[in-house]
């Protein structure tokens, strides 16, 4: 079952939709993004404790499947896990401003490493920023 949250931005070519997923290079691009992102997470003193598994393989796969589906690729994520419910899935973890900013730092580096054309990079980055802000679930003391 496909959910309405799937991102389908793109354009039509001979009545076939070309999604963002297609425009950026498909599966290999999102695999590279996730690998680069988790290189940073693996050594981050703020984020790494949020991942209880010694091996980050499962976390990488979940993020990859989510992102590829969100951006118009295969719907494997929803077939395996149902609707993403991102806030609910992240609610067991403390996500404050420090965690958000650490996440964004690693994701910024990962997005930049893809060397996408500016418009596509901006669309991807804009989503990542909005998603990170939406997952903050604690008020940090200033």
Secondary structure, 3 states (H helix, E strand, C coil): CCCCCCCCCEEEECCEEEEHHHHCCCHHHHHHHHHHHHHHHHCCCCCHHHCCCCCCHHHHHHHHHHHHHHCCCCCHHHHHHCCCCHHHHHCCCCCCHHHHHHHHHHHHHHHHHCCCCHHHHHHHHHHHHHHHHHCCCCCCCC
